[in-house]
Amino acid sequence: MKQNFTVRHGALDGVEAFLSVAKHRNFRKAAAELGVTPSAISQAVRTLEARVGAALFTRTTRSVGLTEAGERFFSRARPAFEELIAASETARDIGQRPAGLLRLSVPPAVVPTLLEPMIASFCQVYPEIELEIVASGEFVDLAAEGFDAGIRMGDLIAADMVAVRLTPSFPMVVVGSPDYLRHRTAPERIEDLRNHACLRLRRSNGSVAPWRFAKGNKAIEAIVAGPPIAHDYPTLLGAAIQGAGLAQVPSPIASSAIAEGRLEMLLSAFAVTSPGVFLYYPERHQVLPKLRAFIDHIRSQGGDASRKQSRGRQA
């Protein structure tokens, strides 16, 4: 049967005083322990007894004892009060030093290029922080989903978030494998892409992202076509390496494949520049030590690449 509960103001008033008297069996010793006067202890206990509706102590001039109601109250109240104190200390501890669960929502592309090189060192420096990295291309409500922060490219972050720069800006490059280009003419103009299979990215809102270019001071969006559509850049990159078509991806994730000759860079003169990758979190007055520790650590690992750039309140 479901019970109805009501919140009573001051429900814990007098409980600490009662527990101290019950422990010492003495009002004066309880007062000394709590740093108050004996009369204040007596008043707190009387108020508690009135609220409970039963006498909790038997008092004589020489001794203090527990009534049956007092014994039952003590047996239930003591462990509950100790749990409450422990909960308060745990919360205070989390708010004062780097500890606890740190959950980050990140796109898959940044895990190998940005996070993997510093995960081990972070966990060694901060062993009391449990780092949970949830790799997904989906945008999430950080607060509603229980995340402390997210990582995304700067142009995708809402203006009301605090953003901390993790990388310098970088170009979005068009790449294709030598096998794919062996039987096709490499594009020299943006218009030439209509003759190619172009791998496309589906955004979290369901739309397919156009390819973006810069021609002089003019920004251009090209509607391209091609059979493969993916939800993240690593999948597009892998498909391009396998010869499925051309892909437009952030240059940091393609650099090793380009250097190894598995991919060729195309249309470099029209590459648009992305603002870079940022860690972001909701605007708030206090950053918990666990998040501050992560920000400071990734800055120390990245040097100039992690210089801060903020929107809204500064980190």
Residue frames as qw, qx, qy, qz and C-alpha x, y, z in Angstrom:
[[0.000, 0.888, 0.460, 0.000, 0.00, 0.00, 0.00],
 [0.416, 0.475, -0.022, 0.775, 1.38, 3.37, -0.97],
 [0.379, -0.654, -0.427, 0.497, 1.96, 5.79, 1.90],
 [0.195, 0.880, 0.142, 0.409, 1.67, 9.54, 1.70],
 [0.629, -0.274, -0.230, 0.690, 4.63, 11.45, 3.09],
 [0.041, 0.967, 0.145, 0.203, 4.73, 15.10, 4.03],
 [0.552, 0.311, -0.308, 0.710, 7.85, 17.19, 4.56],
 [0.461, -0.827, -0.309, 0.088, 7.94, 18.60, 8.07],
 [0.250, 0.802, -0.254, 0.480, 9.98, 21.73, 8.59],
 [0.222, -0.650, 0.570, -0.452, 12.63, 21.21, 11.26],
 [0.947, -0.124, -0.211, -0.209, 12.17, 17.43, 11.32],
 [0.783, 0.148, -0.415, 0.438, 15.84, 17.02, 12.32],
 [0.107, -0.696, 0.277, -0.654, 15.83, 19.79, 14.92],
 [0.622, -0.539, 0.387, -0.416, 16.96, 18.43, 18.25],
 [0.985, 0.086, -0.149, -0.030, 18.07, 15.03, 16.91],
 [0.566, 0.476, -0.472, 0.480, 21.77, 15.75, 17.33],
 [0.265, -0.526, 0.462, -0.663, 21.16, 16.98, 20.87],
 [0.896, -0.201, 0.108, -0.381, 19.10, 13.86, 21.66],
 [0.912, 0.242, -0.295, 0.150, 21.77, 11.51, 20.29],
 [0.308, 0.535, -0.521, 0.590, 24.51, 13.21, 22.29],
 [0.516, -0.435, 0.402, -0.619, 22.50, 13.02, 25.55],
 [0.970, -0.033, -0.018, -0.241, 21.63, 9.39, 24.85],
 [0.753, 0.393, -0.429, 0.307, 25.31, 8.59, 24.27],
 [0.212, 0.419, -0.552, 0.689, 26.60, 10.31, 27.40],
 [0.490, -0.571, -0.658, 0.020, 23.48, 9.84, 29.55],
 [0.382, -0.541, -0.257, 0.704, 24.24, 13.36, 30.71],
 [0.276, 0.906, 0.311, 0.072, 22.97, 16.76, 29.57],
 [0.216, -0.901, 0.245, 0.284, 26.09, 18.67, 30.63],
 [0.531, -0.281, 0.659, 0.452, 28.46, 16.34, 28.77],
 [0.489, 0.563, 0.603, 0.283, 26.24, 16.57, 25.70],
 [0.082, 0.985, 0.119, -0.092, 26.32, 20.36, 25.92],
 [0.372, -0.709, 0.455, 0.389, 30.12, 20.34, 26.18],
 [0.589, 0.066, 0.698, 0.403, 30.40, 18.04, 23.16],
 [0.359, 0.691, 0.537, 0.325, 28.20, 20.25, 21.02],
 [0.341, 0.080, -0.040, 0.936, 29.56, 23.54, 22.34],
 [0.302, -0.575, -0.298, -0.700, 26.27, 24.90, 23.67],
 [0.274, -0.357, 0.542, -0.710, 24.76, 25.47, 27.11],
 [0.038, 0.131, 0.974, -0.182, 22.98, 22.71, 29.08],
 [0.369, 0.475, 0.452, -0.659, 19.79, 24.76, 28.96],
 [0.440, 0.476, -0.411, -0.641, 19.97, 24.86, 25.15],
 [0.200, 0.124, -0.962, -0.138, 20.31, 21.06, 25.10],
 [0.172, 0.296, 0.819, -0.461, 17.35, 20.68, 27.45],
 [0.426, 0.520, 0.125, -0.730, 15.22, 22.97, 25.32],
 [0.376, 0.382, -0.675, -0.507, 16.16, 21.12, 22.11],
 [0.095, -0.036, -0.993, 0.057, 15.24, 17.77, 23.66],
 [0.273, 0.409, 0.626, -0.605, 11.92, 19.09, 25.02],
 [0.448, 0.504, -0.185, -0.715, 11.05, 20.48, 21.59],
 [0.308, 0.241, -0.865, -0.314, 11.91, 17.13, 19.98],
 [0.052, 0.184, 0.933, -0.306, 9.80, 15.22, 22.53],
 [0.381, 0.478, 0.345, -0.712, 6.87, 17.54, 21.87],
 [0.457, 0.457, -0.454, -0.614, 7.18, 17.01, 18.15],
 [0.245, 0.127, -0.955, -0.105, 7.52, 13.22, 18.49],
 [0.665, -0.358, -0.190, -0.627, 4.67, 13.10, 21.00],
 [0.904, -0.304, -0.293, 0.062, 6.43, 10.93, 23.56],
 [0.398, -0.839, 0.371, 0.001, 8.94, 11.31, 26.38],
 [0.769, 0.485, -0.401, 0.114, 12.35, 10.10, 25.25],
 [0.359, 0.346, -0.662, 0.559, 14.27, 10.35, 28.53],
 [0.641, -0.672, -0.371, -0.008, 13.62, 9.54, 32.17],
 [0.273, 0.602, -0.326, 0.676, 15.33, 12.18, 34.28],
 [0.650, -0.670, -0.322, 0.161, 16.23, 12.22, 37.97],
 [0.168, -0.961, 0.221, 0.021, 18.58, 14.45, 39.91],
 [0.530, -0.552, 0.611, 0.203, 21.27, 11.79, 39.62],
 [0.425, -0.055, 0.812, 0.396, 20.76, 10.06, 36.26],
 [0.518, 0.454, -0.170, -0.705, 19.36, 10.21, 32.75],
 [0.431, -0.001, 0.894, 0.121, 17.90, 7.14, 31.06],
 [0.264, 0.060, -0.581, -0.767, 16.02, 6.31, 27.87],
 [0.681, 0.136, 0.418, -0.585, 12.34, 5.47, 27.86],
 [0.656, 0.192, 0.714, 0.150, 11.10, 2.65, 25.66],
 [0.480, 0.847, 0.228, -0.014, 10.14, 5.27, 23.08],
 [0.061, -0.899, 0.394, 0.179, 13.59, 6.80, 23.49],
 [0.564, -0.293, 0.738, 0.226, 15.30, 3.43, 22.96],
 [0.637, 0.485, 0.581, 0.146, 13.36, 2.84, 19.75],
 [0.276, 0.959, 0.016, -0.066, 13.98, 6.37, 18.54],
 [0.283, -0.762, 0.538, 0.222, 17.70, 6.03, 19.31],
 [0.657, -0.064, 0.716, 0.227, 18.05, 2.70, 17.49],
 [0.559, 0.642, 0.478, 0.217, 16.57, 4.17, 14.30],
 [0.107, 0.994, 0.011, -0.036, 17.82, 7.76, 14.53],
 [0.479, -0.682, 0.436, 0.341, 21.51, 7.07, 15.24],
 [0.594, 0.026, 0.632, 0.497, 22.36, 5.14, 12.01],
 [0.357, 0.788, 0.445, 0.231, 20.19, 7.49, 9.95],
 [0.122, -0.981, 0.069, 0.136, 21.91, 10.58, 11.39],
 [0.550, -0.484, 0.528, 0.430, 25.35, 9.03, 10.86],
 [0.566, 0.370, 0.607, 0.417, 24.43, 8.35, 7.21],
 [0.169, 0.948, 0.255, 0.088, 23.30, 11.96, 6.84],
 [0.327, -0.849, 0.298, 0.288, 26.59, 13.24, 8.25],
 [0.610, -0.160, 0.630, 0.452, 28.53, 10.88, 5.97],
 [0.469, 0.655, 0.515, 0.291, 26.51, 12.06, 2.96],
 [0.005, -0.997, -0.034, 0.066, 27.27, 15.68, 3.82],
 [0.460, -0.657, 0.472, 0.366, 30.97, 14.96, 4.18],
 [0.628, 0.167, 0.640, 0.411, 31.03, 13.09, 0.87],
 [0.331, 0.847, 0.361, 0.206, 29.32, 15.97, -0.94],
 [0.199, -0.952, 0.163, 0.166, 31.64, 18.49, 0.71],
 [0.621, -0.372, 0.554, 0.412, 34.65, 16.36, -0.25],
 [0.570, 0.461, 0.555, 0.393, 33.57, 16.26, -3.91],
 [0.148, 0.955, 0.215, 0.143, 33.15, 20.03, -3.85],
 [0.319, -0.901, 0.263, 0.131, 36.60, 20.66, -2.39],
 [0.315, -0.525, 0.721, 0.325, 39.00, 18.24, -4.13],
 [0.518, 0.358, -0.568, -0.530, 39.26, 16.38, -7.45],
 [0.202, -0.038, 0.964, -0.170, 37.26, 13.20, -6.88],
 [0.581, 0.390, 0.490, -0.520, 34.16, 11.38, -8.08],
 [0.596, 0.360, 0.661, 0.279, 32.71, 10.46, -11.47],
 [0.082, 0.585, -0.212, -0.779, 33.55, 12.78, -14.38],
 [0.604, 0.417, 0.673, 0.094, 31.31, 12.07, -17.41],
 [0.027, 0.517, -0.333, -0.788, 32.17, 13.53, -20.81],
 [0.703, 0.544, 0.448, -0.101, 30.12, 13.40, -24.02],
 [0.143, -0.611, 0.499, 0.597, 32.49, 13.42, -27.00],
 [0.770, 0.518, -0.156, -0.338, 32.35, 12.74, -30.75],
 [0.965, -0.063, 0.183, 0.178, 34.18, 9.54, -31.76],
 [0.637, 0.660, -0.103, 0.385, 36.72, 11.46, -33.86],
 [0.066, -0.840, 0.358, -0.402, 38.31, 13.21, -30.88],
 [0.879, -0.443, 0.163, -0.068, 38.93, 10.05, -28.85],
 [0.900, 0.053, 0.084, 0.425, 42.02, 8.73, -30.70],
 [0.465, 0.608, -0.001, 0.643, 43.41, 12.13, -31.70],
 [0.121, -0.704, 0.171, -0.679, 42.81, 14.18, -28.55],
 [0.699, -0.560, 0.178, -0.407, 41.84, 12.08, -25.53],
 [0.980, -0.025, -0.161, 0.113, 43.75, 8.80, -25.86],
 [0.569, 0.451, -0.369, 0.580, 47.17, 10.48, -25.51],
 [0.056, -0.479, 0.422, -0.768, 46.23, 12.00, -22.15],
 [0.785, -0.402, -0.251, -0.400, 43.82, 9.50, -20.53],
 [0.835, -0.112, -0.435, 0.318, 46.53, 7.43, -18.84],
 [0.349, 0.218, -0.343, 0.844, 48.40, 10.41, -17.44],
 [0.398, -0.458, -0.016, -0.795, 45.17, 11.99, -16.17],
 [0.858, -0.357, -0.301, -0.215, 44.13, 8.82, -14.36],
 [0.730, 0.002, -0.421, 0.538, 47.59, 8.54, -12.82],
 [0.129, 0.300, -0.243, 0.913, 47.60, 12.13, -11.59],
 [0.491, -0.193, 0.209, -0.823, 43.98, 12.00, -10.34],
 [0.213, 0.004, -0.976, -0.037, 43.32, 8.42, -9.18],
 [0.152, 0.336, 0.735, -0.569, 40.21, 9.46, -7.23],
 [0.472, 0.434, -0.069, -0.764, 38.44, 10.68, -10.39],
 [0.576, 0.212, 0.782, 0.106, 36.50, 8.09, -12.38],
 [0.174, 0.443, -0.351, -0.807, 36.72, 9.29, -15.98],
 [0.554, 0.373, 0.744, -0.030, 33.82, 8.10, -18.15],
 [0.087, 0.377, -0.424, -0.819, 34.00, 8.97, -21.85],
 [0.585, 0.458, 0.640, -0.195, 30.79, 8.45, -23.82],
 [0.126, -0.269, 0.557, 0.775, 31.68, 8.57, -27.52],
 [0.365, 0.589, 0.721, -0.008, 28.70, 9.51, -29.68],
 [0.204, 0.216, 0.359, 0.885, 27.93, 11.83, -32.53],
 [0.224, -0.731, -0.593, -0.253, 24.60, 12.74, -30.93],
 [0.003, 0.439, -0.262, 0.860, 24.18, 16.07, -29.19],
 [0.479, -0.461, -0.735, 0.136, 22.89, 15.60, -25.66],
 [0.320, -0.832, -0.010, -0.454, 21.47, 17.80, -22.94],
 [0.401, 0.377, -0.684, 0.479, 24.45, 17.69, -20.60],
 [0.308, -0.274, 0.540, -0.734, 22.51, 18.39, -17.41],
 [0.828, -0.013, 0.041, -0.559, 19.56, 16.12, -18.22],
 [0.902, 0.222, -0.370, -0.024, 21.81, 13.20, -19.23],
 [0.787, -0.599, 0.082, 0.125, 24.16, 13.54, -16.26],
 [0.753, 0.336, -0.034, 0.565, 27.26, 14.78, -18.09],
 [0.424, -0.674, -0.097, 0.597, 29.74, 17.19, -16.54],
 [0.067, 0.686, -0.311, -0.655, 30.93, 18.50, -19.92],
 [0.824, 0.457, 0.333, 0.029, 31.03, 17.81, -23.64],
 [0.327, -0.452, 0.480, 0.677, 33.56, 18.16, -26.45],
 [0.584, 0.654, 0.478, 0.059, 32.61, 19.45, -29.90],
 [0.444, 0.277, 0.237, 0.818, 33.85, 21.67, -32.72],
 [0.111, -0.281, -0.310, 0.902, 33.45, 25.30, -31.78],
 [0.277, -0.003, -0.323, -0.905, 30.91, 26.23, -34.43],
 [0.513, -0.295, -0.745, -0.307, 28.51, 23.59, -33.07],
 [0.338, -0.286, -0.681, 0.583, 28.46, 24.82, -29.45],
 [0.126, -0.842, -0.487, -0.196, 25.54, 26.91, -28.19],
 [0.211, 0.655, -0.150, 0.710, 26.35, 30.50, -27.30],
 [0.545, -0.700, 0.105, -0.449, 25.19, 30.13, -23.67],
 [0.950, -0.198, -0.129, 0.203, 27.84, 27.50, -22.91],
 [0.282, -0.839, 0.429, 0.178, 31.26, 28.11, -21.41],
 [0.905, 0.410, -0.061, 0.097, 33.81, 26.89, -23.97],
 [0.473, -0.713, 0.452, 0.251, 37.46, 25.99, -23.36],
 [0.610, 0.656, -0.392, -0.209, 39.70, 25.67, -26.40],
 [0.863, -0.282, 0.412, 0.084, 41.38, 22.28, -26.77],
 [0.699, 0.132, 0.441, 0.547, 42.93, 22.60, -30.24],
 [0.015, -0.391, 0.228, 0.891, 43.93, 25.37, -32.64],
 [0.676, 0.529, 0.110, -0.500, 41.67, 26.00, -35.61],
 [0.412, -0.202, 0.806, 0.375, 42.20, 23.59, -38.50],
 [0.400, 0.265, -0.439, -0.760, 41.09, 23.14, -42.13],
 [0.789, 0.192, 0.507, -0.289, 38.34, 20.79, -43.28],
 [0.006, -0.483, 0.713, 0.507, 40.04, 18.82, -46.02],
 [0.874, 0.311, -0.010, -0.373, 38.75, 16.81, -48.98],
 [0.256, -0.494, 0.822, 0.122, 40.54, 13.49, -49.30],
 [0.903, 0.269, -0.072, -0.326, 40.46, 10.47, -51.58],
 [0.769, -0.332, 0.510, 0.194, 42.44, 7.26, -51.83],
 [0.003, -0.501, 0.656, 0.565, 44.96, 6.63, -54.65],
 [0.250, 0.179, 0.935, 0.176, 42.87, 3.60, -55.71],
 [0.290, 0.736, 0.541, -0.287, 39.74, 5.73, -56.08],
 [0.143, 0.842, -0.133, -0.502, 41.58, 8.49, -57.97],
 [0.383, -0.271, 0.748, 0.470, 43.43, 6.08, -60.27],
 [0.256, 0.375, 0.809, 0.374, 40.38, 5.72, -62.53],
 [0.036, 0.890, 0.454, 0.003, 38.97, 9.23, -62.15],
 [0.347, 0.566, -0.045, 0.746, 40.07, 12.78, -62.80],
 [0.370, -0.376, -0.527, 0.666, 40.90, 14.52, -59.52],
 [0.038, 0.902, 0.419, 0.095, 38.64, 17.53, -58.91],
 [0.454, 0.111, -0.056, 0.882, 40.29, 20.91, -59.42],
 [0.232, -0.294, -0.029, -0.927, 37.18, 23.06, -58.92],
 [0.382, 0.041, 0.675, -0.629, 34.32, 22.76, -56.47],
 [0.704, 0.321, -0.065, -0.630, 31.99, 22.16, -59.41],
 [0.453, 0.362, -0.797, -0.170, 33.96, 19.06, -60.35],
 [0.262, -0.141, 0.845, -0.444, 32.59, 17.25, -57.28],
 [0.744, 0.232, 0.143, -0.610, 29.39, 16.49, -59.19],
 [0.726, 0.405, -0.522, -0.191, 31.38, 13.85, -61.07],
 [0.268, 0.318, -0.836, 0.359, 32.48, 12.08, -57.89],
 [0.660, -0.486, -0.569, -0.066, 31.04, 9.86, -55.16],
 [0.021, 0.534, -0.383, 0.753, 31.09, 12.11, -52.13],
 [0.471, -0.310, -0.783, 0.262, 30.74, 10.55, -48.69],
 [0.217, -0.610, -0.093, -0.757, 28.32, 12.51, -46.55],
 [0.163, -0.016, -0.743, 0.649, 27.71, 13.16, -42.85],
 [0.379, -0.629, -0.551, -0.397, 24.26, 12.95, -41.28],
 [0.045, -0.431, 0.408, -0.803, 23.87, 15.40, -38.43],
 [0.016, -0.139, -0.877, 0.460, 22.24, 14.55, -35.12],
 [0.415, 0.345, 0.286, -0.792, 19.12, 16.48, -36.18],
 [0.702, 0.354, 0.616, -0.059, 18.68, 14.13, -39.15],
 [0.480, 0.850, -0.060, -0.210, 19.84, 16.46, -41.91],
 [0.862, 0.130, 0.145, 0.469, 22.73, 15.66, -44.24],
 [0.277, -0.778, 0.089, 0.556, 25.52, 18.20, -43.92],
 [0.624, 0.778, -0.021, 0.075, 26.65, 20.03, -47.08],
 [0.756, -0.039, -0.017, 0.654, 30.32, 20.33, -47.82],
 [0.084, -0.972, -0.101, 0.194, 31.70, 23.75, -46.94],
 [0.702, 0.209, 0.128, 0.669, 34.36, 25.70, -48.82],
 [0.132, -0.826, -0.060, 0.545, 35.92, 29.16, -48.94],
 [0.595, 0.478, 0.348, 0.545, 36.43, 31.01, -52.24],
 [0.159, 0.531, -0.077, 0.829, 38.25, 34.21, -51.44],
 [0.144, -0.112, 0.536, -0.824, 36.20, 35.88, -48.73],
 [0.682, -0.045, -0.186, -0.705, 33.07, 34.03, -49.76],
 [0.410, -0.136, 0.864, -0.257, 31.73, 30.96, -47.94],
 [0.574, 0.180, -0.537, -0.591, 30.27, 28.30, -50.22],
 [0.626, -0.083, 0.705, -0.323, 28.10, 25.31, -49.39],
 [0.364, 0.287, -0.730, -0.502, 28.16, 22.50, -51.93],
 [0.833, -0.007, 0.335, -0.441, 25.35, 19.95, -52.11],
 [0.152, 0.447, -0.851, -0.232, 27.20, 16.76, -52.99],
 [0.901, 0.013, -0.016, -0.433, 25.97, 13.24, -53.71],
 [0.295, 0.407, -0.862, 0.060, 27.23, 9.74, -53.06],
 [0.725, -0.267, -0.578, -0.263, 25.84, 6.46, -51.74],
 [0.581, -0.226, -0.636, 0.456, 27.61, 6.20, -48.36],
 [0.260, -0.739, 0.030, -0.621, 26.21, 8.31, -45.50],
 [0.605, -0.126, -0.650, 0.441, 27.68, 8.07, -41.98],
 [0.403, -0.860, -0.280, -0.142, 27.04, 9.65, -38.59],
 [0.528, -0.774, 0.187, 0.295, 30.66, 10.37, -37.66],
 [0.291, 0.845, -0.409, -0.185, 33.93, 11.44, -39.26],
 [0.352, -0.444, 0.819, 0.094, 35.99, 8.30, -38.46],
 [0.684, 0.311, 0.658, -0.051, 33.52, 6.20, -40.46],
 [0.511, 0.847, 0.023, -0.145, 33.76, 8.62, -43.40],
 [0.035, -0.783, 0.605, 0.144, 37.54, 8.57, -43.18],
 [0.538, -0.186, 0.821, 0.044, 37.68, 4.77, -43.16],
 [0.685, 0.548, 0.473, -0.083, 35.37, 4.56, -46.17],
 [0.346, 0.897, -0.223, -0.159, 37.52, 7.04, -48.07],
 [0.253, -0.601, 0.748, 0.123, 40.66, 5.01, -47.30],
 [0.598, 0.093, 0.796, 0.013, 38.90, 1.93, -48.67],
 [0.114, -0.048, 0.631, 0.766, 38.14, 3.76, -51.93],
 [0.177, 0.599, 0.771, -0.126, 34.40, 4.30, -51.49],
 [0.212, 0.858, 0.320, 0.342, 34.65, 7.94, -52.55],
 [0.270, 0.442, -0.247, 0.819, 35.85, 11.36, -51.49],
 [0.476, -0.675, -0.534, 0.180, 35.31, 12.65, -47.96],
 [0.076, 0.708, -0.161, 0.684, 35.51, 16.03, -46.26],
 [0.762, -0.474, -0.397, 0.191, 36.90, 15.60, -42.75],
 [0.311, -0.932, 0.182, 0.039, 38.82, 17.55, -40.08],
 [0.535, 0.675, -0.492, 0.129, 42.48, 17.61, -41.05],
 [0.289, -0.582, 0.700, -0.297, 43.79, 16.27, -37.68],
 [0.809, -0.050, 0.541, -0.224, 42.08, 12.89, -38.14],
 [0.842, 0.535, 0.072, -0.002, 43.29, 12.54, -41.75],
 [0.044, 0.888, -0.453, -0.067, 46.89, 13.70, -41.28],
 [0.512, -0.403, 0.753, 0.091, 48.44, 10.28, -40.61],
 [0.739, 0.377, 0.557, 0.042, 46.66, 8.64, -43.57],
 [0.435, 0.898, -0.054, -0.028, 47.81, 11.50, -45.82],
 [0.163, -0.788, 0.590, 0.066, 51.39, 11.24, -44.55],
 [0.597, -0.181, 0.779, 0.057, 51.36, 7.47, -45.15],
 [0.137, 0.239, -0.671, -0.688, 50.07, 7.89, -48.70],
 [0.150, 0.340, 0.926, -0.061, 46.75, 6.15, -48.05],
 [0.198, 0.842, 0.480, -0.145, 44.90, 9.37, -48.86],
 [0.389, 0.210, 0.203, 0.874, 45.52, 12.36, -51.09],
 [0.004, 0.623, 0.393, -0.676, 44.39, 15.88, -50.21],
 [0.280, 0.458, 0.596, 0.597, 42.27, 17.66, -52.84],
 [0.054, -0.815, -0.358, -0.453, 40.87, 21.15, -53.40],
 [0.560, -0.345, -0.369, 0.657, 43.25, 22.59, -50.78],
 [0.148, 0.178, 0.090, 0.969, 42.86, 26.11, -52.18],
 [0.427, -0.449, -0.325, -0.714, 39.20, 26.08, -51.18],
 [0.513, -0.258, -0.759, 0.307, 39.56, 24.54, -47.71],
 [0.357, -0.760, -0.101, -0.534, 37.40, 26.18, -45.07],
 [0.259, 0.303, -0.698, 0.595, 38.80, 26.62, -41.56],
 [0.609, -0.573, -0.537, -0.112, 37.03, 25.15, -38.55],
 [0.227, -0.840, 0.228, -0.436, 37.37, 27.14, -35.29],
 [0.202, 0.386, -0.828, 0.353, 38.80, 24.06, -33.58],
 [0.621, -0.350, -0.698, -0.062, 37.67, 21.68, -30.84],
 [0.190, -0.502, 0.345, -0.770, 36.38, 22.91, -27.49],
 [0.276, -0.301, -0.860, 0.305, 35.35, 21.44, -24.17],
 [0.257, -0.391, -0.108, -0.877, 32.08, 23.02, -23.08],
 [0.253, -0.347, -0.839, 0.335, 29.79, 22.96, -20.07],
 [0.137, -0.819, -0.491, -0.262, 26.73, 24.89, -18.83],
 [0.098, 0.591, -0.227, 0.768, 27.30, 28.35, -17.46],
 [0.689, -0.606, -0.398, 0.017, 27.49, 28.20, -13.69],
 [0.201, -0.925, 0.233, -0.221, 29.11, 30.05, -10.81],
 [0.487, -0.597, 0.637, -0.030, 31.28, 27.15, -9.63],
 [0.723, 0.386, -0.550, -0.157, 33.26, 24.56, -11.58],
 [0.902, -0.411, 0.109, -0.069, 33.66, 21.35, -9.56],
 [0.310, -0.716, 0.590, 0.204, 37.30, 20.44, -8.81],
 [0.716, 0.046, 0.670, 0.190, 37.08, 17.24, -10.89],
 [0.565, 0.747, 0.311, 0.164, 36.22, 19.23, -14.03],
 [0.018, -0.964, 0.260, 0.056, 38.74, 21.94, -13.22],
 [0.582, -0.466, 0.628, 0.223, 41.40, 19.23, -12.85],
 [0.710, 0.351, 0.559, 0.245, 40.53, 17.81, -16.28],
 [0.344, 0.931, 0.095, 0.081, 40.63, 21.25, -17.91],
 [0.224, -0.871, 0.425, 0.104, 44.00, 22.07, -16.34],
 [0.683, -0.242, 0.651, 0.227, 45.43, 18.68, -17.25],
 [0.672, 0.527, 0.461, 0.242, 44.39, 18.78, -20.89],
 [0.168, 0.981, -0.091, 0.025, 45.78, 22.32, -21.12],
 [0.412, -0.712, 0.546, 0.156, 49.10, 21.19, -19.69],
 [0.720, 0.046, 0.648, 0.245, 49.23, 18.29, -22.16],
 [0.548, 0.675, 0.433, 0.239, 48.27, 20.43, -25.13],
 [0.424, -0.197, 0.071, 0.881, 50.29, 23.57, -24.43],
 [0.125, 0.242, -0.125, -0.954, 49.25, 26.39, -26.74],
 [0.252, -0.193, -0.793, -0.520, 46.65, 24.15, -28.37],
 [0.334, -0.553, -0.757, 0.098, 44.53, 24.39, -25.25],
 [0.069, 0.002, -0.181, 0.981, 44.38, 28.14, -24.83],
 [0.130, 0.521, 0.760, -0.366, 41.01, 29.18, -23.52],
 [0.137, -0.142, -0.341, -0.919, 38.32, 30.82, -25.54],
 [0.082, 0.348, 0.821, -0.445, 34.97, 31.39, -23.82],
 [0.235, -0.433, -0.451, -0.744, 31.43, 32.26, -24.67],
 [0.615, -0.676, -0.317, -0.252, 29.33, 33.55, -21.81],
 [0.563, -0.791, 0.234, -0.056, 30.99, 33.19, -18.39],
 [0.340, 0.664, -0.661, 0.079, 34.74, 32.58, -18.37],
 [0.897, -0.131, -0.422, 0.031, 35.92, 29.12, -17.31]]
